[in-house]
């Protein structure tokens, strides 16, 4: 996951399709009964701030704050995606 997100942010993967093809090579990232990652899952992954070690949920009144979990990617990398 980290390599895919950083790869997109740095331009290694030019499109989400390229990123999806990369991620499809890792069965642990694919849903059990699925044939691949899929565009909607890639969109959800790229929009998920939890990978940065932060969390936020405006609907519940939780403003952006540092979580208690380790980051997979930097906040700066997340912002590039």
PDB file of N, CA, C and O in Angstrom:
ATOM      1  N   UNK A   1       0.827  -1.184   0.000  1.00  0.00           N
ATOM      2  CA  UNK A   1       0.000   0.000   0.000  1.00  0.00           C
ATOM      3  C   UNK A   1       0.873   1.250   0.000  1.00  0.00           C
ATOM      4  O   UNK A   1       0.634   2.189  -0.760  1.00  0.00           O
ATOM      5  N   UNK A   2       1.874   1.250   0.850  1.00  0.00           N
ATOM      6  CA  UNK A   2       2.763   2.407   0.943  1.00  0.00           C
ATOM      7  C   UNK A   2       3.441   2.671  -0.398  1.00  0.00           C
ATOM      8  O   UNK A   2       3.491   3.812  -0.858  1.00  0.00           O
ATOM      9  N   UNK A   3       3.955   1.632  -1.016  1.00  0.00           N
ATOM     10  CA  UNK A   3       4.654   1.804  -2.288  1.00  0.00           C
ATOM     11  C   UNK A   3       3.715   2.329  -3.373  1.00  0.00           C
ATOM     12  O   UNK A   3       4.123   3.139  -4.204  1.00  0.00           O
ATOM     13  N   UNK A   4       2.478   1.880  -3.371  1.00  0.00           N
ATOM     14  CA  UNK A   4       1.508   2.335  -4.363  1.00  0.00           C
ATOM     15  C   UNK A   4       1.173   3.817  -4.167  1.00  0.00           C
ATOM     16  O   UNK A   4       1.156   4.579  -5.134  1.00  0.00           O
ATOM     17  N   UNK A   5       0.908   4.229  -2.925  1.00  0.00           N
ATOM     18  CA  UNK A   5       0.561   5.623  -2.658  1.00  0.00           C
ATOM     19  C   UNK A   5       1.728   6.562  -2.934  1.00  0.00           C
ATOM     20  O   UNK A   5       1.554   7.624  -3.532  1.00  0.00           O
ATOM     21  N   UNK A   6       2.917   6.164  -2.493  1.00  0.00           N
ATOM     22  CA  UNK A   6       4.090   7.000  -2.760  1.00  0.00           C
ATOM     23  C   UNK A   6       4.415   7.019  -4.253  1.00  0.00           C
ATOM     24  O   UNK A   6       4.845   8.042  -4.785  1.00  0.00           O
ATOM     25  N   UNK A   7       4.211   5.897  -4.921  1.00  0.00           N
ATOM     26  CA  UNK A   7       4.461   5.829  -6.356  1.00  0.00           C
ATOM     27  C   UNK A   7       3.566   6.772  -7.137  1.00  0.00           C
ATOM     28  O   UNK A   7       4.010   7.391  -8.104  1.00  0.00           O
ATOM     29  N   UNK A   8       2.313   6.886  -6.730  1.00  0.00           N
ATOM     30  CA  UNK A   8       1.405   7.806  -7.412  1.00  0.00           C
ATOM     31  C   UNK A   8       1.792   9.254  -7.116  1.00  0.00           C
ATOM     32  O   UNK A   8       1.794  10.102  -8.008  1.00  0.00           O
ATOM     33  N   UNK A   9       2.120   9.525  -5.853  1.00  0.00           N
ATOM     34  CA  UNK A   9       2.463  10.895  -5.457  1.00  0.00           C
ATOM     35  C   UNK A   9       3.732  11.384  -6.132  1.00  0.00           C
ATOM     36  O   UNK A   9       3.856  12.575  -6.419  1.00  0.00           O
ATOM     37  N   UNK A  10       4.678  10.488  -6.391  1.00  0.00           N
ATOM     38  CA  UNK A  10       5.950  10.890  -6.999  1.00  0.00           C
ATOM     39  C   UNK A  10       5.955  10.803  -8.513  1.00  0.00           C
ATOM     40  O   UNK A  10       6.930  11.201  -9.150  1.00  0.00           O
ATOM     41  N   UNK A  11       4.877  10.286  -9.102  1.00  0.00           N
ATOM     42  CA  UNK A  11       4.806  10.200 -10.555  1.00  0.00           C
ATOM     43  C   UNK A  11       5.266   8.869 -11.126  1.00  0.00           C
ATOM     44  O   UNK A  11       5.286   8.692 -12.344  1.00  0.00           O
ATOM     45  N   UNK A  12       5.634   7.938 -10.266  1.00  0.00           N
ATOM     46  CA  UNK A  12       6.016   6.601 -10.759  1.00  0.00           C
ATOM     47  C   UNK A  12       4.839   5.975 -11.497  1.00  0.00           C
ATOM     48  O   UNK A  12       5.008   5.356 -12.548  1.00  0.00           O
ATOM     49  N   UNK A  13       3.653   6.141 -10.938  1.00  0.00           N
ATOM     50  CA  UNK A  13       2.426   5.718 -11.604  1.00  0.00           C
ATOM     51  C   UNK A  13       1.745   6.983 -12.130  1.00  0.00           C
ATOM     52  O   UNK A  13       1.379   7.863 -11.350  1.00  0.00           O
ATOM     53  N   UNK A  14       1.578   7.073 -13.432  1.00  0.00           N
ATOM     54  CA  UNK A  14       1.013   8.273 -14.037  1.00  0.00           C
ATOM     55  C   UNK A  14      -0.501   8.349 -13.891  1.00  0.00           C
ATOM     56  O   UNK A  14      -1.078   9.436 -13.891  1.00  0.00           O
ATOM     57  N   UNK A  15      -1.141   7.189 -13.766  1.00  0.00           N
ATOM     58  CA  UNK A  15      -2.600   7.156 -13.674  1.00  0.00           C
ATOM     59  C   UNK A  15      -3.028   6.209 -12.554  1.00  0.00           C
ATOM     60  O   UNK A  15      -2.237   5.401 -12.067  1.00  0.00           O
ATOM     61  N   UNK A  16      -4.288   6.323 -12.161  1.00  0.00           N
ATOM     62  CA  UNK A  16      -4.834   5.406 -11.165  1.00  0.00           C
ATOM     63  C   UNK A  16      -4.892   3.987 -11.716  1.00  0.00           C
ATOM     64  O   UNK A  16      -4.806   3.021 -10.957  1.00  0.00           O
ATOM     65  N   UNK A  17      -5.037   3.858 -13.022  1.00  0.00           N
ATOM     66  CA  UNK A  17      -5.056   2.534 -13.642  1.00  0.00           C
ATOM     67  C   UNK A  17      -3.707   1.848 -13.442  1.00  0.00           C
ATOM     68  O   UNK A  17      -3.660   0.662 -13.115  1.00  0.00           O
ATOM     69  N   UNK A  18      -2.614   2.578 -13.634  1.00  0.00           N
ATOM     70  CA  UNK A  18      -1.278   2.012 -13.402  1.00  0.00           C
ATOM     71  C   UNK A  18      -1.117   1.613 -11.937  1.00  0.00           C
ATOM     72  O   UNK A  18      -0.561   0.557 -11.636  1.00  0.00           O
ATOM     73  N   UNK A  19      -1.595   2.446 -11.043  1.00  0.00           N
ATOM     74  CA  UNK A  19      -1.518   2.139  -9.616  1.00  0.00           C
ATOM     75  C   UNK A  19      -2.355   0.896  -9.299  1.00  0.00           C
ATOM     76  O   UNK A  19      -1.931   0.049  -8.512  1.00  0.00           O
ATOM     77  N   UNK A  20      -3.524   0.785  -9.900  1.00  0.00           N
ATOM     78  CA  UNK A  20      -4.395  -0.366  -9.700  1.00  0.00           C
ATOM     79  C   UNK A  20      -3.722  -1.650 -10.174  1.00  0.00           C
ATOM     80  O   UNK A  20      -3.769  -2.669  -9.485  1.00  0.00           O
ATOM     81  N   UNK A  21      -3.098  -1.602 -11.346  1.00  0.00           N
ATOM     82  CA  UNK A  21      -2.401  -2.789 -11.868  1.00  0.00           C
ATOM     83  C   UNK A  21      -1.280  -3.221 -10.938  1.00  0.00           C
ATOM     84  O   UNK A  21      -1.063  -4.414 -10.728  1.00  0.00           O
ATOM     85  N   UNK A  22      -0.569  -2.251 -10.385  1.00  0.00           N
ATOM     86  CA  UNK A  22       0.482  -2.566  -9.427  1.00  0.00           C
ATOM     87  C   UNK A  22      -0.105  -3.249  -8.196  1.00  0.00           C
ATOM     88  O   UNK A  22       0.411  -4.273  -7.748  1.00  0.00           O
ATOM     89  N   UNK A  23      -1.173  -2.690  -7.650  1.00  0.00           N
ATOM     90  CA  UNK A  23      -1.784  -3.221  -6.432  1.00  0.00           C
ATOM     91  C   UNK A  23      -2.412  -4.592  -6.657  1.00  0.00           C
ATOM     92  O   UNK A  23      -2.464  -5.406  -5.735  1.00  0.00           O
ATOM     93  N   UNK A  24      -2.888  -4.856  -7.868  1.00  0.00           N
ATOM     94  CA  UNK A  24      -3.496  -6.152  -8.176  1.00  0.00           C
ATOM     95  C   UNK A  24      -2.498  -7.303  -8.048  1.00  0.00           C
ATOM     96  O   UNK A  24      -2.900  -8.460  -7.924  1.00  0.00           O
ATOM     97  N   UNK A  25      -1.209  -6.993  -8.079  1.00  0.00           N
ATOM     98  CA  UNK A  25      -0.187  -8.038  -7.944  1.00  0.00           C
ATOM     99  C   UNK A  25      -0.057  -8.550  -6.514  1.00  0.00           C
ATOM    100  O   UNK A  25       0.635  -9.536  -6.263  1.00  0.00           O
ATOM    101  N   UNK A  26      -0.722  -7.880  -5.581  1.00  0.00           N
ATOM    102  CA  UNK A  26      -0.624  -8.250  -4.171  1.00  0.00           C
ATOM    103  C   UNK A  26      -1.975  -8.766  -3.678  1.00  0.00           C
ATOM    104  O   UNK A  26      -2.865  -7.976  -3.363  1.00  0.00           O
ATOM    105  N   UNK A  27      -2.127 -10.086  -3.611  1.00  0.00           N
ATOM    106  CA  UNK A  27      -3.436 -10.653  -3.255  1.00  0.00           C
ATOM    107  C   UNK A  27      -3.959 -10.221  -1.897  1.00  0.00           C
ATOM    108  O   UNK A  27      -5.171 -10.223  -1.684  1.00  0.00           O
ATOM    109  N   UNK A  28      -3.086  -9.852  -0.974  1.00  0.00           N
ATOM    110  CA  UNK A  28      -3.565  -9.418   0.343  1.00  0.00           C
ATOM    111  C   UNK A  28      -4.317  -8.087   0.282  1.00  0.00           C
ATOM    112  O   UNK A  28      -5.014  -7.730   1.231  1.00  0.00           O
ATOM    113  N   UNK A  29      -4.183  -7.353  -0.821  1.00  0.00           N
ATOM    114  CA  UNK A  29      -4.895  -6.084  -0.982  1.00  0.00           C
ATOM    115  C   UNK A  29      -6.239  -6.245  -1.683  1.00  0.00           C
ATOM    116  O   UNK A  29      -7.062  -5.330  -1.669  1.00  0.00           O
ATOM    117  N   UNK A  30      -6.462  -7.398  -2.294  1.00  0.00           N
ATOM    118  CA  UNK A  30      -7.677  -7.644  -3.074  1.00  0.00           C
ATOM    119  C   UNK A  30      -8.727  -8.292  -2.176  1.00  0.00           C
ATOM    120  O   UNK A  30      -8.420  -9.194  -1.397  1.00  0.00           O
ATOM    121  N   UNK A  31      -9.969  -7.823  -2.293  1.00  0.00           N
ATOM    122  CA  UNK A  31     -11.049  -8.440  -1.529  1.00  0.00           C
ATOM    123  C   UNK A  31     -11.149  -9.924  -1.865  1.00  0.00           C
ATOM    124  O   UNK A  31     -10.854 -10.339  -2.986  1.00  0.00           O
ATOM    125  N   UNK A  32     -11.560 -10.704  -0.897  1.00  0.00           N
ATOM    126  CA  UNK A  32     -11.575 -12.157  -1.015  1.00  0.00           C
ATOM    127  C   UNK A  32     -12.284 -12.660  -2.278  1.00  0.00           C
ATOM    128  O   UNK A  32     -11.732 -13.507  -2.979  1.00  0.00           O
ATOM    129  N   UNK A  33     -13.458 -12.178  -2.581  1.00  0.00           N
ATOM    130  CA  UNK A  33     -14.236 -12.671  -3.724  1.00  0.00           C
ATOM    131  C   UNK A  33     -14.161 -11.737  -4.923  1.00  0.00           C
ATOM    132  O   UNK A  33     -15.064 -11.716  -5.760  1.00  0.00           O
ATOM    133  N   UNK A  34     -13.102 -10.981  -5.002  1.00  0.00           N
ATOM    134  CA  UNK A  34     -12.967  -9.983  -6.066  1.00  0.00           C
ATOM    135  C   UNK A  34     -11.896 -10.417  -7.056  1.00  0.00           C
ATOM    136  O   UNK A  34     -11.022 -11.223  -6.738  1.00  0.00           O
ATOM    137  N   UNK A  35     -11.982  -9.867  -8.262  1.00  0.00           N
ATOM    138  CA  UNK A  35     -10.980 -10.153  -9.285  1.00  0.00           C
ATOM    139  C   UNK A  35      -9.871  -9.116  -9.316  1.00  0.00           C
ATOM    140  O   UNK A  35      -8.881  -9.288 -10.027  1.00  0.00           O
ATOM    141  N   UNK A  36     -10.023  -8.053  -8.561  1.00  0.00           N
ATOM    142  CA  UNK A  36      -9.008  -7.008  -8.547  1.00  0.00           C
ATOM    143  C   UNK A  36      -9.388  -5.881  -7.616  1.00  0.00           C
ATOM    144  O   UNK A  36     -10.414  -5.930  -6.936  1.00  0.00           O
ATOM    145  N   UNK A  37      -8.553  -4.876  -7.596  1.00  0.00           N
ATOM    146  CA  UNK A  37      -8.758  -3.736  -6.702  1.00  0.00           C
ATOM    147  C   UNK A  37      -9.955  -2.900  -7.140  1.00  0.00           C
ATOM    148  O   UNK A  37     -10.873  -2.687  -6.347  1.00  0.00           O
ATOM    149  N   UNK A  38      -9.969  -2.429  -8.364  1.00  0.00           N
ATOM    150  CA  UNK A  38     -11.065  -1.616  -8.871  1.00  0.00           C
ATOM    151  C   UNK A  38     -10.880  -0.138  -8.609  1.00  0.00           C
ATOM    152  O   UNK A  38     -10.258   0.257  -7.623  1.00  0.00           O
ATOM    153  N   UNK A  39     -11.425   0.677  -9.499  1.00  0.00           N
ATOM    154  CA  UNK A  39     -11.263   2.133  -9.431  1.00  0.00           C
ATOM    155  C   UNK A  39     -11.864   2.724  -8.155  1.00  0.00           C
ATOM    156  O   UNK A  39     -11.260   3.606  -7.545  1.00  0.00           O
ATOM    157  N   UNK A  40     -13.033   2.256  -7.747  1.00  0.00           N
ATOM    158  CA  UNK A  40     -13.671   2.847  -6.573  1.00  0.00           C
ATOM    159  C   UNK A  40     -12.857   2.570  -5.306  1.00  0.00           C
ATOM    160  O   UNK A  40     -12.789   3.417  -4.415  1.00  0.00           O
ATOM    161  N   UNK A  41     -12.244   1.398  -5.225  1.00  0.00           N
ATOM    162  CA  UNK A  41     -11.413   1.096  -4.051  1.00  0.00           C
ATOM    163  C   UNK A  41     -10.162   1.959  -4.047  1.00  0.00           C
ATOM    164  O   UNK A  41      -9.744   2.441  -2.995  1.00  0.00           O
ATOM    165  N   UNK A  42      -9.559   2.158  -5.217  1.00  0.00           N
ATOM    166  CA  UNK A  42      -8.381   3.027  -5.314  1.00  0.00           C
ATOM    167  C   UNK A  42      -8.747   4.439  -4.873  1.00  0.00           C
ATOM    168  O   UNK A  42      -7.986   5.076  -4.145  1.00  0.00           O
ATOM    169  N   UNK A  43      -9.894   4.928  -5.301  1.00  0.00           N
ATOM    170  CA  UNK A  43     -10.339   6.265  -4.885  1.00  0.00           C
ATOM    171  C   UNK A  43     -10.489   6.345  -3.368  1.00  0.00           C
ATOM    172  O   UNK A  43     -10.070   7.329  -2.759  1.00  0.00           O
ATOM    173  N   UNK A  44     -11.079   5.328  -2.756  1.00  0.00           N
ATOM    174  CA  UNK A  44     -11.258   5.316  -1.290  1.00  0.00           C
ATOM    175  C   UNK A  44      -9.909   5.268  -0.578  1.00  0.00           C
ATOM    176  O   UNK A  44      -9.713   5.937   0.437  1.00  0.00           O
ATOM    177  N   UNK A  45      -8.990   4.481  -1.106  1.00  0.00           N
ATOM    178  CA  UNK A  45      -7.656   4.392  -0.510  1.00  0.00           C
ATOM    179  C   UNK A  45      -6.954   5.738  -0.568  1.00  0.00           C
ATOM    180  O   UNK A  45      -6.356   6.174   0.415  1.00  0.00           O
ATOM    181  N   UNK A  46      -7.026   6.397  -1.718  1.00  0.00           N
ATOM    182  CA  UNK A  46      -6.324   7.668  -1.892  1.00  0.00           C
ATOM    183  C   UNK A  46      -6.945   8.787  -1.073  1.00  0.00           C
ATOM    184  O   UNK A  46      -6.274   9.772  -0.765  1.00  0.00           O
ATOM    185  N   UNK A  47      -8.207   8.651  -0.718  1.00  0.00           N
ATOM    186  CA  UNK A  47      -8.887   9.673   0.083  1.00  0.00           C
ATOM    187  C   UNK A  47      -8.836   9.396   1.586  1.00  0.00           C
ATOM    188  O   UNK A  47      -9.384  10.171   2.371  1.00  0.00           O
ATOM    189  N   UNK A  48      -8.190   8.311   1.995  1.00  0.00           N
ATOM    190  CA  UNK A  48      -8.207   7.903   3.400  1.00  0.00           C
ATOM    191  C   UNK A  48      -7.022   8.493   4.159  1.00  0.00           C
ATOM    192  O   UNK A  48      -5.879   8.071   3.983  1.00  0.00           O
ATOM    193  N   UNK A  49      -7.313   9.461   4.992  1.00  0.00           N
ATOM    194  CA  UNK A  49      -6.274  10.160   5.746  1.00  0.00           C
ATOM    195  C   UNK A  49      -5.648   9.275   6.823  1.00  0.00           C
ATOM    196  O   UNK A  49      -4.573   9.595   7.331  1.00  0.00           O
ATOM    197  N   UNK A  50      -6.297   8.178   7.175  1.00  0.00           N
ATOM    198  CA  UNK A  50      -5.762   7.291   8.215  1.00  0.00           C
ATOM    199  C   UNK A  50      -4.367   6.769   7.879  1.00  0.00           C
ATOM    200  O   UNK A  50      -3.586   6.489   8.788  1.00  0.00           O
ATOM    201  N   UNK A  51      -4.037   6.632   6.594  1.00  0.00           N
ATOM    202  CA  UNK A  51      -2.719   6.134   6.204  1.00  0.00           C
ATOM    203  C   UNK A  51      -1.595   7.089   6.594  1.00  0.00           C
ATOM    204  O   UNK A  51      -0.425   6.708   6.562  1.00  0.00           O
ATOM    205  N   UNK A  52      -1.932   8.316   6.960  1.00  0.00           N
ATOM    206  CA  UNK A  52      -0.930   9.312   7.339  1.00  0.00           C
ATOM    207  C   UNK A  52      -0.632   9.327   8.839  1.00  0.00           C
ATOM    208  O   UNK A  52       0.258  10.047   9.290  1.00  0.00           O
ATOM    209  N   UNK A  53      -1.375   8.535   9.606  1.00  0.00           N
ATOM    210  CA  UNK A  53      -1.214   8.569  11.053  1.00  0.00           C
ATOM    211  C   UNK A  53      -2.111   9.610  11.707  1.00  0.00           C
ATOM    212  O   UNK A  53      -2.042   9.836  12.915  1.00  0.00           O
ATOM    213  N   UNK A  54      -2.953  10.240  10.894  1.00  0.00           N
ATOM    214  CA  UNK A  54      -3.917  11.217  11.398  1.00  0.00           C
ATOM    215  C   UNK A  54      -5.322  10.663  11.221  1.00  0.00           C
ATOM    216  O   UNK A  54      -5.519   9.655  10.543  1.00  0.00           O
ATOM    217  N   UNK A  55      -6.287  11.321  11.829  1.00  0.00           N
ATOM    218  CA  UNK A  55      -7.678  10.963  11.608  1.00  0.00           C
ATOM    219  C   UNK A  55      -8.526  12.219  11.621  1.00  0.00           C
ATOM    220  O   UNK A  55      -8.143  13.257  12.163  1.00  0.00           O
ATOM    221  N   UNK A  56      -9.685  12.090  11.010  1.00  0.00           N
ATOM    222  CA  UNK A  56     -10.634  13.206  10.924  1.00  0.00           C
ATOM    223  C   UNK A  56     -11.982  12.626  10.515  1.00  0.00           C
ATOM    224  O   UNK A  56     -12.047  11.736   9.667  1.00  0.00           O
ATOM    225  N   UNK A  57     -13.046  13.125  11.112  1.00  0.00           N
ATOM    226  CA  UNK A  57     -14.400  12.717  10.727  1.00  0.00           C
ATOM    227  C   UNK A  57     -15.330  13.875  11.041  1.00  0.00           C
ATOM    228  O   UNK A  57     -15.863  13.983  12.145  1.00  0.00           O
ATOM    229  N   UNK A  58     -15.515  14.735  10.056  1.00  0.00           N
ATOM    230  CA  UNK A  58     -16.284  15.964  10.258  1.00  0.00           C
ATOM    231  C   UNK A  58     -17.715  15.692  10.697  1.00  0.00           C
ATOM    232  O   UNK A  58     -18.265  16.434  11.511  1.00  0.00           O
ATOM    233  N   UNK A  59     -18.324  14.632  10.164  1.00  0.00           N
ATOM    234  CA  UNK A  59     -19.719  14.322  10.506  1.00  0.00           C
ATOM    235  C   UNK A  59     -19.886  14.042  11.997  1.00  0.00           C
ATOM    236  O   UNK A  59     -20.966  14.257  12.547  1.00  0.00           O
ATOM    237  N   UNK A  60     -18.840  13.569  12.651  1.00  0.00           N
ATOM    238  CA  UNK A  60     -18.893  13.288  14.079  1.00  0.00           C
ATOM    239  C   UNK A  60     -18.244  14.389  14.903  1.00  0.00           C
ATOM    240  O   UNK A  60     -18.115  14.264  16.121  1.00  0.00           O
ATOM    241  N   UNK A  61     -17.840  15.459  14.247  1.00  0.00           N
ATOM    242  CA  UNK A  61     -17.205  16.562  14.950  1.00  0.00           C
ATOM    243  C   UNK A  61     -15.760  16.286  15.353  1.00  0.00           C
ATOM    244  O   UNK A  61     -15.230  16.938  16.252  1.00  0.00           O
ATOM    245  N   UNK A  62     -15.127  15.328  14.697  1.00  0.00           N
ATOM    246  CA  UNK A  62     -13.722  15.000  14.992  1.00  0.00           C
ATOM    247  C   UNK A  62     -12.849  15.757  14.004  1.00  0.00           C
ATOM    248  O   UNK A  62     -12.794  15.426  12.819  1.00  0.00           O
ATOM    249  N   UNK A  63     -12.169  16.779  14.512  1.00  0.00           N
ATOM    250  CA  UNK A  63     -11.299  17.574  13.647  1.00  0.00           C
ATOM    251  C   UNK A  63      -9.987  16.829  13.402  1.00  0.00           C
ATOM    252  O   UNK A  63      -9.676  15.857  14.091  1.00  0.00           O
ATOM    253  N   UNK A  64      -9.237  17.289  12.430  1.00  0.00           N
ATOM    254  CA  UNK A  64      -7.965  16.660  12.081  1.00  0.00           C
ATOM    255  C   UNK A  64      -7.057  16.607  13.303  1.00  0.00           C
ATOM    256  O   UNK A  64      -6.793  17.625  13.943  1.00  0.00           O
ATOM    257  N   UNK A  65      -6.582  15.397  13.615  1.00  0.00           N
ATOM    258  CA  UNK A  65      -5.688  15.224  14.764  1.00  0.00           C
ATOM    259  C   UNK A  65      -4.811  13.998  14.559  1.00  0.00           C
ATOM    260  O   UNK A  65      -5.130  13.094  13.787  1.00  0.00           O
ATOM    261  N   UNK A  66      -3.709  14.002  15.270  1.00  0.00           N
ATOM    262  CA  UNK A  66      -2.789  12.880  15.197  1.00  0.00           C
ATOM    263  C   UNK A  66      -3.432  11.675  15.873  1.00  0.00           C
ATOM    264  O   UNK A  66      -3.964  11.768  16.979  1.00  0.00           O
ATOM    265  N   UNK A  67      -3.367  10.541  15.178  1.00  0.00           N
ATOM    266  CA  UNK A  67      -3.916   9.311  15.734  1.00  0.00           C
ATOM    267  C   UNK A  67      -2.898   8.603  16.614  1.00  0.00           C
ATOM    268  O   UNK A  67      -1.785   9.088  16.815  1.00  0.00           O
ATOM    269  N   UNK A  68      -3.290   7.461  17.129  1.00  0.00           N
ATOM    270  CA  UNK A  68      -2.392   6.656  17.953  1.00  0.00           C
ATOM    271  C   UNK A  68      -1.853   5.468  17.169  1.00  0.00           C
ATOM    272  O   UNK A  68      -1.368   4.498  17.750  1.00  0.00           O
ATOM    273  N   UNK A  69      -1.941   5.549  15.849  1.00  0.00           N
ATOM    274  CA  UNK A  69      -1.460   4.483  14.981  1.00  0.00           C
ATOM    275  C   UNK A  69      -0.301   5.007  14.132  1.00  0.00           C
ATOM    276  O   UNK A  69      -0.238   6.200  13.835  1.00  0.00           O
ATOM    277  N   UNK A  70       0.609   4.123  13.744  1.00  0.00           N
ATOM    278  CA  UNK A  70       1.760   4.576  12.948  1.00  0.00           C
ATOM    279  C   UNK A  70       1.351   4.903  11.513  1.00  0.00           C
ATOM    280  O   UNK A  70       0.483   4.235  10.952  1.00  0.00           O
ATOM    281  N   UNK A  71       1.957   5.908  10.923  1.00  0.00           N
ATOM    282  CA  UNK A  71       1.635   6.261   9.535  1.00  0.00           C
ATOM    283  C   UNK A  71       2.244   5.271   8.553  1.00  0.00           C
ATOM    284  O   UNK A  71       3.278   4.659   8.822  1.00  0.00           O
ATOM    285  N   UNK A  72       1.583   5.126   7.414  1.00  0.00           N
ATOM    286  CA  UNK A  72       2.121   4.343   6.303  1.00  0.00           C
ATOM    287  C   UNK A  72       2.820   5.282   5.330  1.00  0.00           C
ATOM    288  O   UNK A  72       3.850   4.943   4.746  1.00  0.00           O
ATOM    289  N   UNK A  73       2.240   6.469   5.169  1.00  0.00           N
ATOM    290  CA  UNK A  73       2.826   7.495   4.301  1.00  0.00           C
ATOM    291  C   UNK A  73       2.837   8.819   5.052  1.00  0.00           C
ATOM    292  O   UNK A  73       2.135   8.978   6.051  1.00  0.00           O
ATOM    293  N   UNK A  74       3.619   9.749   4.580  1.00  0.00           N
ATOM    294  CA  UNK A  74       3.659  11.065   5.222  1.00  0.00           C
ATOM    295  C   UNK A  74       2.411  11.866   4.844  1.00  0.00           C
ATOM    296  O   UNK A  74       1.759  11.593   3.836  1.00  0.00           O
ATOM    297  N   UNK A  75       2.099  12.846   5.667  1.00  0.00           N
ATOM    298  CA  UNK A  75       0.966  13.729   5.378  1.00  0.00           C
ATOM    299  C   UNK A  75       1.209  14.479   4.078  1.00  0.00           C
ATOM    300  O   UNK A  75       0.272  14.726   3.319  1.00  0.00           O
ATOM    301  N   UNK A  76       2.459  14.844   3.815  1.00  0.00           N
ATOM    302  CA  UNK A  76       2.817  15.553   2.583  1.00  0.00           C
ATOM    303  C   UNK A  76       2.553  14.693   1.353  1.00  0.00           C
ATOM    304  O   UNK A  76       2.066  15.191   0.338  1.00  0.00           O
ATOM    305  N   UNK A  77       2.871  13.407   1.441  1.00  0.00           N
ATOM    306  CA  UNK A  77       2.602  12.491   0.334  1.00  0.00           C
ATOM    307  C   UNK A  77       1.096  12.367   0.109  1.00  0.00           C
ATOM    308  O   UNK A  77       0.639  12.354  -1.034  1.00  0.00           O
ATOM    309  N   UNK A  78       0.342  12.279   1.169  1.00  0.00           N
ATOM    310  CA  UNK A  78      -1.123  12.203   1.087  1.00  0.00           C
ATOM    311  C   UNK A  78      -1.671  13.425   0.354  1.00  0.00           C
ATOM    312  O   UNK A  78      -2.558  13.298  -0.490  1.00  0.00           O
ATOM    313  N   UNK A  79      -1.154  14.586   0.668  1.00  0.00           N
ATOM    314  CA  UNK A  79      -1.650  15.812   0.055  1.00  0.00           C
ATOM    315  C   UNK A  79      -1.349  15.848  -1.440  1.00  0.00           C
ATOM    316  O   UNK A  79      -2.085  16.485  -2.194  1.00  0.00           O
ATOM    317  N   UNK A  80      -0.284  15.180  -1.890  1.00  0.00           N
ATOM    318  CA  UNK A  80       0.040  15.133  -3.315  1.00  0.00           C
ATOM    319  C   UNK A  80      -0.915  14.257  -4.092  1.00  0.00           C
ATOM    320  O   UNK A  80      -1.102  14.454  -5.292  1.00  0.00           O
ATOM    321  N   UNK A  81      -1.523  13.288  -3.421  1.00  0.00           N
ATOM    322  CA  UNK A  81      -2.461  12.389  -4.091  1.00  0.00           C
ATOM    323  C   UNK A  81      -3.771  13.089  -4.272  1.00  0.00           C
ATOM    324  O   UNK A  81      -4.710  12.509  -4.818  1.00  0.00           O
TER     325      UNK A  81
END
